[in-house]
Structures are given as C-alpha cells and as structure tokens.
Amino acid sequence: VTRGPLLSWLTHPWLTIRLQIGLGVIFVAAALPKILDPPAFAHMVYNYRLVPSPLVNAMALAMPWFELLLGAALVLGLWRRTAAISLVGLLSIFIVAIGINLARAHPVNCGCFDVHAAGKSPAELLAEMRWVLLRDSGMLAAAALVLAGLSQRKTARALDAAAPTPR
Amino acid sequence: MAVKRFLAEWAALAGTAVVCALVANALTAPQRKLDWVGRYPDATEAPVALESRRESASPAAKPSSRQETASTQPVSGPAVSSGSAASPGPSGSGTEKSREKPATRKNKPAPAAAAKGTPNPATQTAPSPQGAFPPHPKQPWVEISAGQVKELFDRGAPFFDARRTADYEAGHIPGARSIPVWEAGVEEKIKKIYQEGLDPSAPIVVYCSGGECEDSHMLAKKLWDIGLNNVLVYKDGFPDWQKRGNPVHQGSQP
C-alpha cells in the first residue's frame, strides 16, 4: 500500500493519539455542564426545533452521558474504534442540526459547552452558529484522522501477523 | 466480525449512558430533574420571526369576526404600546390546527367553575365581565403591555412564573406562582391548577424573562389546553417589571 507523505504524516500515531486524547477531553468538558443541568440542556435541544416533542427530554438526559463515556473512552484508550466512529456520527449530527437552522435563519444557542442562554441578539447567534459549524467540521476532520490512524495500525498489525516468520 | 464487535461496544456505551442518566436524574435536586417524556408544542417547527408573527396578527388576517373581536380588544386599549400587538398562538398566524383545537376543548371548563354554572366563554356574546380583557377561546394566548399587567396585578389576577426555580426564588412578581416549564413535575402543577377550578374566562397572566424567552408562551399553551381561555402573556417579562420599579418578592413562596 503506497501513501503520500502528507497522508502518512496525518495518520502518524504521534498526531492521531494526541488528537484522540484532545477530542476526548473536549467531549468530557462539553458533557459536564449538560449533565449538571438537564432542564437547561433540554431547553437547548428544544430550541433547535428538530427533535420530536416526546424525545426532547430523553435526548437531553442520555446524550451528555454518552458524550462523557465517548470522551472517557478516547482519553483512556478503550474501545477507541467504536468511540471514534460514534464521535464522527455525533459530530455529523451536530453539523447537520446547526446547518439546517442556519439555512432557515433560525438563531439558536449552540448548547455545546454552556447550557445557559447568554442573551445574545439573533444576529450574534447566527454569527456564532457559523463559527460553531466551522469548529465542528474541524473536530469531525480530527475524528476522521483518528479513525484512519486506528484503521491503518490495525491493517499493519494484520499484515505483520500474516507475514512468514523468518527461520 | 468487526461490525458485530462495534455494535456490541456501541450498545454497551449507549446502555451505560442511559443507566447513568436514569440514576443521576433520580438522585438530582428537584429543580434539576427532568421528566423522561416531555410535551412541547411545535418541537419540530422553526418559530417564525417575532416581527413577521406580529405582522400576521393583524385583524385582517383573522378568519372570523368573533375571533377578531376576542383577539384584538386587549391590545386596542389605551395602555397598549405599539410594540405589543396581539399575537396568535405559537403555531403562527392562526393555522387550521390552532383554530380547530378549542372546538374540541371548549366543553371541558375547569371543574369547579363548571359546577358553579359559569357560562362557557366560547359561546359568550354579552359584554365581558373581564372589562378590557375578554376571553379569547380561539387563541392560546394574547400578549399584553406592562401597563395592562400592572392593572391586572392591582386587580389581584392570578400570575404564573414560567422561569426556572432558581430565577423565581431570586425574585418574582408578588403573588406569582412558580411553574417552571423546563423542570420535572410541570404537568402535575398544571393538573393541580385544573383541579382548583379557576374561572376559565378570568384573566391570567404568565411571564418569563422577556426578550427571546418563549417559556411563558409554552406555559400559556398548557393552561389553554386545560380550558383556561384568557391567558395573557407579559411579553417583556420579569426584567421589565423590575425595571419599572414594581414590587418584587424573593424566596420560594408566592
């Protein structure tokens, strides 16, 4: 398998392990305020106007714990592949949710790291949403790199195991 | 095999998250508790911008003359500012859905009021005993100005505070009862109000934090659903009340 030098560098364990731990810390930090105040986070979820009414509270209660566990798994290096795939899925959902509301010019508080509305104007919120979209896209790229690094190391290990043992 | 392993690990993570959430929600303080199943109006519908909502609330947009009378009177009074035009319910400009709803609920006024023989406000044609605040059975709520709120406060109308418990305890309109729409137990509190048998056509004021806050509208919709036909929303909310130097009460008691 031939890879360009850029891809080799981007999927190098030196980088992907740091990205993995960094993403894990970010997700743990993002989960804590939501866990501490579920009603406020439910309000944030509702404000997106995308989640059906009966699911708003269940999502507000369970999702932060899921984020916390994913973050912890990445930091501790447990179930890394599953955690990285789930992270890609979650970030994609966040990006779509923000994108839909940006497209329909419906200002929402992100609710990413803070669950209390800061009293910003609609214009300020829309500007912040664009920044959040960019930030989440960057995190999605980082999670994809972590996943690519894990897959590459798995393939390398498989090749090593399949190689004939020298006498 | 890899897919099987992924699914097993994912299920373990998701299952643990749900168990943690169940335990944490059971052990947390009442004001941080959340019912697992919520009931929120228009959860998947982007709200129309406030300005366009106000535009659509013009009397010409109303389909029936009775509804027009009911919805425009409170805001045509002398105390109304230009920015407090009557707005239709949260569904926007009086959709079919929002007009049909009262027809199914107008036969179930609050029980005690029904026992007292209070006339059904939906069929009322005589001049309203509520003066400048006639019932509006076809609309969940009508927005009123600060002057009208003060008038109702002086008359002793019931007030309901839709903000979080911590905000309520930090300061609220004297006599206002706390019904935080985002905390667990809101449906029980609404049920209690229903059982108290408030006069369904008497004016009731709900408020939250003003600005973009829509909690008072959500509470108004819930009160309208139990048959209260004269729910008035103090749009500018508690910050405006405070700013005007009106009395404020602190603590958990009304």
HADDOCK unambig.tbl for C-alpha pairs under 7 A between the chains (distance, minus, plus):
assign (segid A and resid 37 and name CA) (segid B and resid 32 and name CA) 5.63 0.50 0.50
assign (segid A and resid 38 and name CA) (segid B and resid 32 and name CA) 6.24 0.50 0.50
assign (segid A and resid 38 and name CA) (segid B and resid 33 and name CA) 6.92 0.50 0.50
assign (segid A and resid 38 and name CA) (segid B and resid 34 and name CA) 6.52 0.50 0.50
assign (segid A and resid 39 and name CA) (segid B and resid 32 and name CA) 6.10 0.50 0.50
assign (segid A and resid 39 and name CA) (segid B and resid 33 and name CA) 6.82 0.50 0.50
assign (segid A and resid 39 and name CA) (segid B and resid 34 and name CA) 5.81 0.50 0.50
assign (segid A and resid 39 and name CA) (segid B and resid 182 and name CA) 5.25 0.50 0.50
assign (segid A and resid 39 and name CA) (segid B and resid 183 and name CA) 5.66 0.50 0.50
assign (segid A and resid 43 and name CA) (segid B and resid 182 and name CA) 6.77 0.50 0.50
assign (segid A and resid 46 and name CA) (segid B and resid 43 and name CA) 6.10 0.50 0.50
assign (segid A and resid 49 and name CA) (segid B and resid 43 and name CA) 5.00 0.50 0.50
assign (segid A and resid 49 and name CA) (segid B and resid 44 and name CA) 4.25 0.50 0.50
assign (segid A and resid 49 and name CA) (segid B and resid 45 and name CA) 5.48 0.50 0.50
assign (segid A and resid 49 and name CA) (segid B and resid 46 and name CA) 5.65 0.50 0.50
assign (segid A and resid 50 and name CA) (segid B and resid 43 and name CA) 6.69 0.50 0.50
assign (segid A and resid 50 and name CA) (segid B and resid 44 and name CA) 4.52 0.50 0.50
assign (segid A and resid 51 and name CA) (segid B and resid 43 and name CA) 6.39 0.50 0.50
assign (segid A and resid 51 and name CA) (segid B and resid 44 and name CA) 5.83 0.50 0.50
assign (segid A and resid 52 and name CA) (segid B and resid 43 and name CA) 5.72 0.50 0.50
assign (segid A and resid 52 and name CA) (segid B and resid 44 and name CA) 5.82 0.50 0.50
assign (segid A and resid 53 and name CA) (segid B and resid 38 and name CA) 6.29 0.50 0.50
assign (segid A and resid 53 and name CA) (segid B and resid 39 and name CA) 5.66 0.50 0.50
assign (segid A and resid 53 and name CA) (segid B and resid 40 and name CA) 5.36 0.50 0.50
assign (segid A and resid 53 and name CA) (segid B and resid 43 and name CA) 5.14 0.50 0.50
assign (segid A and resid 54 and name CA) (segid B and resid 37 and name CA) 5.11 0.50 0.50
assign (segid A and resid 54 and name CA) (segid B and resid 38 and name CA) 5.20 0.50 0.50
assign (segid A and resid 54 and name CA) (segid B and resid 39 and name CA) 6.07 0.50 0.50
assign (segid A and resid 55 and name CA) (segid B and resid 37 and name CA) 6.54 0.50 0.50
assign (segid A and resid 56 and name CA) (segid B and resid 38 and name CA) 6.54 0.50 0.50
assign (segid A and resid 57 and name CA) (segid B and resid 34 and name CA) 6.80 0.50 0.50
assign (segid A and resid 57 and name CA) (segid B and resid 35 and name CA) 6.67 0.50 0.50
assign (segid A and resid 57 and name CA) (segid B and resid 36 and name CA) 5.37 0.50 0.50
assign (segid A and resid 57 and name CA) (segid B and resid 37 and name CA) 5.82 0.50 0.50
assign (segid A and resid 57 and name CA) (segid B and resid 38 and name CA) 5.67 0.50 0.50
assign (segid A and resid 58 and name CA) (segid B and resid 36 and name CA) 5.10 0.50 0.50
assign (segid A and resid 58 and name CA) (segid B and resid 37 and name CA) 6.41 0.50 0.50
assign (segid A and resid 61 and name CA) (segid B and resid 21 and name CA) 5.68 0.50 0.50
assign (segid A and resid 62 and name CA) (segid B and resid 17 and name CA) 5.81 0.50 0.50
assign (segid A and resid 62 and name CA) (segid B and resid 18 and name CA) 5.26 0.50 0.50
assign (segid A and resid 62 and name CA) (segid B and resid 21 and name CA) 5.42 0.50 0.50
assign (segid A and resid 65 and name CA) (segid B and resid 17 and name CA) 4.83 0.50 0.50
assign (segid A and resid 65 and name CA) (segid B and resid 20 and name CA) 6.84 0.50 0.50
assign (segid A and resid 65 and name CA) (segid B and resid 21 and name CA) 6.59 0.50 0.50
assign (segid A and resid 66 and name CA) (segid B and resid 13 and name CA) 6.76 0.50 0.50
assign (segid A and resid 66 and name CA) (segid B and resid 14 and name CA) 6.09 0.50 0.50
assign (segid A and resid 66 and name CA) (segid B and resid 17 and name CA) 4.95 0.50 0.50
assign (segid A and resid 69 and name CA) (segid B and resid 13 and name CA) 6.76 0.50 0.50
assign (segid A and resid 82 and name CA) (segid B and resid 6 and name CA) 5.54 0.50 0.50
assign (segid A and resid 82 and name CA) (segid B and resid 9 and name CA) 6.59 0.50 0.50
assign (segid A and resid 82 and name CA) (segid B and resid 10 and name CA) 6.37 0.50 0.50
assign (segid A and resid 106 and name CA) (segid B and resid 46 and name CA) 6.73 0.50 0.50
